[in-house]
Amino acid sequence: MRVFSRQAFDFKRQVIIFKDLRALVLCGLFLALYVAISTFNIRITPTLEIRFGTIILAAAGFYGGPVMGAVVGGAGDLLSYLAGGSASGAFFPGFTFSYALMGFLCGMVLYNEKINVFKSFLASMVEFLISVFLTTYWLVLMYSNGQNYLERLLTRLPKCVSLLIVDTVLIFIIVRAFQEAVVRAHLMPSPGRKNHTIA
């Protein structure tokens, strides 16, 4: 089984597709959904939060590849902060980078691929690894609290493992349904085909 999509490295084609009006509209829809769903984040502590934006990033990466995934991840995080104001917590560019990277890697895994349990798990693993290692590092930089990197990582690990399972199930159900919808609407070819053109 392939980890990365065969078409994920064709960045030039992704940029061309991204300029299409329908792709831009869909990207805007992804951004709106990302901002909306971010308001339903479950904040457990100031440094521990359950987020559901991975599903939107997975859908964007599936449809538009790493390019659209990165745009939705980075811009979505910025817009979520602007929409939430002080209620969304302190702004830190490291998180914006993390979500852009998450969208990019979801695109590398899912772009124009058939959504199955394996692919859903890989996309969820992207969020898991970034959350465990990179986000933990950002939190250590932002909050001292007497914890070092390893201590904070171990504190966050149970939550991240739980989300790995939840995200896998949600991505499989929701992104697979989205895949079927866009194929039926002729917004993209059946997954796995080489050409991804928009009528």
Number of C-alpha atoms within 10 A of each C-alpha: 5 8 12 18 20 17 23 25 16 12 13 10 17 21 15 11 19 20 10 14 11 14 18 15 12 17 20 14 15 22 24 17 14 24 23 15 16 22 15 12 14 12 12 9 7 9 15 15 13 15 16 19 24 23 25 26 34 33 26 31 31 30 28 30 33 33 26 29 31 27 22 29 31 23 18 27 25 19 17 19 20 14 15 14 12 10 10 15 11 10 14 13 12 15 19 19 18 21 28 25 21 30 34 28 26 34 32 25 26 32 30 27 22 17 22 15 15 14 23 25 18 19 30 26 20 20 26 23 15 17 22 20 15 16 22 24 18 17 19 19 12 12 11 10 8 8 12 13 16 13 12 18 21 12 15 19 16 12 16 21 15 12 19 20 14 14 24 22 16 16 26 22 16 15 24 18 13 17 22 15 13 14 13 12 9 13 17 20 19 18 19 14 12 11 13 20 14 14 9
